[in-house]
Amino acid sequence: MTVVPELKPQDVGVAVPIAPQISLDTYAYDYIIIGGGTSGSVLASRLSEDPSVSVLVIERGPVAETWTSRVPLLSSNIFDKDGPIRTWWSLPMRNANNRFAQIMSSEALGGVSRINGLLYTRGTPGDYNQWKALGNPGWGYEDLEPYFVKSEKTSSHPASKFRGHDEPDLQRSLPYESIVKIADSIVRALQKAGIEQVPDLNAPDAPAACVGRTDHIVDNDHDRSSTNRAFLSPQLTQERKSRLKICTSTLVTRLELAGLGDEFRAVGVHFEANDPRLARQQYFAKARREVVLCAGALASPQILMLSGLGPEEHLRQKGISVVRDLPAVGNHLQDHVGLPIMFEVPMRDSVHQLQTNPLMAAVEFGKYLVAGRGILSHPLELMSTFVPTRLLDEDLSLSTHDARELDASIPKNRPDIEFM
Ligand SMILES: Cc1cc2nc3c(=O)[nH]c(=O)nc-3n(C[C@H](O)[C@H](O)[C@H](O)COP(=O)(O)OP(=O)(O)OC[C@H]3O[C@@H](n4cnc5c(N)ncnc54)[C@H](O)[C@@H]3O)c2cc1C
């Protein structure tokens, strides 16, 4: 069986302290990608398309491909003790009555795309237009749409010009087969509140308040199509292994920065085995062109701070030499807090039947094994509803049908809540 070639720190870096006879160029790559997660897997695949370019990916977790990690429903269980889950805990939060938040993340090639809800959600055009408005040319929705299209093969919207159809073996979104009957009742209730159902939640002309069936990221076999599977398949990584090095179970500890004043840049990366027993031995690799930091929303600023880039006072408290006082690094985290609300439904309408009804569990298991169908082939979410809460009136109905207020390409109209 073809597998992703996993390398160790000593295969891709030079041991530190660096012996004088060793040439650093032996351990130099055009690009070093920190974090082979959701985005890192895509970047590694795209950058290594050019046969003259060398790429090193350093990922904290292993490849860890198992049968359950491919089954949509089972792999979405973020409380699975055997899954590639990593939990961070927040400090007590003043605005949440001093409670702690549990922040889920993943530690494996493919990152959070290995455990997430499998929903293919682009975000509204207004989200990206807001980035552009903040002074980031090239990041508006129209700039980015070609890249969405390039990375997708949808089977649920065959005629849409906004969706991708051609790319083989990449992400594939399939429509939900209605196996849980409550979905239709929810749509009817929302329609009574003035929130319309749309055929494609990811179409850029979908209104800011709408409900629709979600697209799910699965492959031809109805297996989870995490970004490592879609973009760094065993076959692709074997073909490119002379120029694309994938170093797993390895922790980046800091960046090597060079230059003076405003002109400094990352020129290399320090790392060690992610096994505490081996972690004393440090390694270094040099980047000829760029270091791409995509270790996730929490670890990316952590690595910047460990490299001396962050709020000066905090770095000093931690004994880190300050390279640049950057108060924003590690601050202003925005996350989508999930608040589960439970209500009773007849058992025949619940996925909990899989736990209470052994016969049904056996049938569903068989359906998935034979045809890749049934409940196991679905993620937990069936549909999503997006709403800008400022447009809800007191009885939670939509207060306007004015097209200008519902134009989701305008940043101020962006929905700020999702009912899943
Ligand atoms: C439970 C859950 C469900 C979600 N469901 C959905 C969904 O259904 N649809 C959707 O669109 N979005 C969903 N999201 C959000 C989405 O999955 C994430 O925003 C996205 O995957 C983040 O990608 P990333 O590349 O930024 O980070 P990650 O995928 O987290 O990748 C970062 C990688 O960096 C590695 N890393 C971290 N530190 C280091 C280090 N020091 N050295 C080396 N490697 C390091 C990590 O191991 C990880 O693999 C969900 C998120 C969660 C947590």
The ligand as an SDF file (V2000), in Angstrom:
LIG
                    3D

 53 58  0  0  0  0  0  0  0  0999 V2000
  -14.3900   21.0110   15.9780 C   0  0  0  0  0  0  0  0  0  0  0  0
  -14.3200   21.9330   14.7880 C   0  0  0  0  0  0  0  0  0  0  0  0
  -15.2590   21.8080   13.7720 C   0  0  0  0  0  0  0  0  0  0  0  0
  -15.1830   22.6620   12.6530 C   0  0  0  0  0  0  0  0  0  0  0  0
  -16.0690   22.4840   11.6240 N   0  0  0  0  0  0  0  0  0  0  0  0
  -15.9020   23.1940   10.4650 C   0  0  0  0  0  0  0  0  0  0  0  0
  -16.6940   22.9000    9.3260 C   0  0  0  0  0  0  0  0  0  0  0  0
  -17.5110   22.0000    9.3240 O   0  0  0  0  0  0  0  0  0  0  0  0
  -16.5000   23.6570    8.2020 N   0  0  0  0  0  0  0  0  0  0  0  0
  -15.5660   24.6620    8.1630 C   0  0  0  0  0  0  0  0  0  0  0  0
  -15.4270   25.3130    7.1130 O   0  0  0  0  0  0  0  0  0  0  0  0
  -14.8030   24.9400    9.2310 N   0  0  0  0  0  0  0  0  0  0  0  0
  -14.9280   24.2090   10.3630 C   0  0  0  0  0  0  0  0  0  0  0  0
  -14.1160   24.4510   11.4400 N   0  0  0  0  0  0  0  0  0  0  0  0
  -13.0720   25.4430   11.2820 C   0  0  0  0  0  0  0  0  0  0  0  0
  -11.9480   24.9600   10.3480 C   0  0  0  0  0  0  0  0  0  0  0  0
  -11.8560   23.5620   10.3510 O   0  0  0  0  0  0  0  0  0  0  0  0
  -10.6510   25.5940   10.8000 C   0  0  0  0  0  0  0  0  0  0  0  0
  -10.8040   26.9930   10.8210 O   0  0  0  0  0  0  0  0  0  0  0  0
   -9.5020   25.2620    9.8560 C   0  0  0  0  0  0  0  0  0  0  0  0
   -9.3800   23.8750    9.7190 O   0  0  0  0  0  0  0  0  0  0  0  0
   -8.2070   25.8570   10.3960 C   0  0  0  0  0  0  0  0  0  0  0  0
   -7.1810   25.5900    9.4640 O   0  0  0  0  0  0  0  0  0  0  0  0
   -5.7070   26.0700    9.7400 P   0  0  0  0  0  0  0  0  0  0  0  0
   -4.8830   25.5970    8.6040 O   0  0  0  0  0  0  0  0  0  0  0  0
   -5.6910   27.5120   10.0670 O   0  0  0  0  0  0  0  0  0  0  0  0
   -5.2730   25.3410   11.0910 O   0  0  0  0  0  0  0  0  0  0  0  0
   -5.1600   23.7940   11.4380 P   0  0  0  0  0  0  0  0  0  0  0  0
   -5.9550   22.9430   10.5480 O   0  0  0  0  0  0  0  0  0  0  0  0
   -5.3710   23.7010   12.9250 O   0  0  0  0  0  0  0  0  0  0  0  0
   -3.6350   23.4890   11.1130 O   0  0  0  0  0  0  0  0  0  0  0  0
   -2.5900   23.8900   11.9350 C   0  0  0  0  0  0  0  0  0  0  0  0
   -1.5820   22.7540   11.9870 C   0  0  0  0  0  0  0  0  0  0  0  0
   -0.4020   23.2480   12.5890 O   0  0  0  0  0  0  0  0  0  0  0  0
    0.1150   22.2390   13.4080 C   0  0  0  0  0  0  0  0  0  0  0  0
    0.9510   22.8960   14.4270 N   0  0  0  0  0  0  0  0  0  0  0  0
    0.5540   23.6860   15.4480 C   0  0  0  0  0  0  0  0  0  0  0  0
    1.6100   24.1170   16.1500 N   0  0  0  0  0  0  0  0  0  0  0  0
    2.7030   23.6010   15.5460 C   0  0  0  0  0  0  0  0  0  0  0  0
    4.0950   23.6890   15.8120 C   0  0  0  0  0  0  0  0  0  0  0  0
    4.5750   24.4150   16.8360 N   0  0  0  0  0  0  0  0  0  0  0  0
    4.9450   23.0030   15.0020 N   0  0  0  0  0  0  0  0  0  0  0  0
    4.4760   22.2770   13.9460 C   0  0  0  0  0  0  0  0  0  0  0  0
    3.1670   22.1580   13.6570 N   0  0  0  0  0  0  0  0  0  0  0  0
    2.2980   22.8250   14.4420 C   0  0  0  0  0  0  0  0  0  0  0  0
   -1.1030   21.5360   13.9990 C   0  0  0  0  0  0  0  0  0  0  0  0
   -0.8040   20.2190   14.4600 O   0  0  0  0  0  0  0  0  0  0  0  0
   -2.0590   21.5550   12.8050 C   0  0  0  0  0  0  0  0  0  0  0  0
   -1.9910   20.3940   12.0240 O   0  0  0  0  0  0  0  0  0  0  0  0
  -14.1700   23.6460   12.5780 C   0  0  0  0  0  0  0  0  0  0  0  0
  -13.2460   23.7900   13.6170 C   0  0  0  0  0  0  0  0  0  0  0  0
  -13.3110   22.9290   14.7170 C   0  0  0  0  0  0  0  0  0  0  0  0
  -12.2870   23.0750   15.8200 C   0  0  0  0  0  0  0  0  0  0  0  0
  1  2  1  0
  2  3  1  0
  2 52  2  0
  3  4  2  0
  4  5  1  0
  4 50  1  0
  5  6  2  0
  6  7  1  0
  6 13  1  0
  7  8  2  0
  7  9  1  0
  9 10  1  0
 10 11  2  0
 10 12  1  0
 12 13  2  0
 13 14  1  0
 14 15  1  0
 14 50  1  0
 15 16  1  0
 16 17  1  0
 16 18  1  0
 18 19  1  0
 18 20  1  0
 20 21  1  0
 20 22  1  0
 22 23  1  0
 23 24  1  0
 24 25  2  0
 24 26  1  0
 24 27  1  0
 27 28  1  0
 28 29  2  0
 28 30  1  0
 28 31  1  0
 31 32  1  0
 32 33  1  0
 33 34  1  0
 33 48  1  0
 34 35  1  0
 35 36  1  0
 35 46  1  0
 36 37  1  0
 36 45  1  0
 37 38  2  0
 38 39  1  0
 39 40  1  0
 39 45  2  0
 40 41  1  0
 40 42  2  0
 42 43  1  0
 43 44  2  0
 44 45  1  0
 46 47  1  0
 46 48  1  0
 48 49  1  0
 50 51  2  0
 51 52  1  0
 52 53  1  0
M  END
$$$$
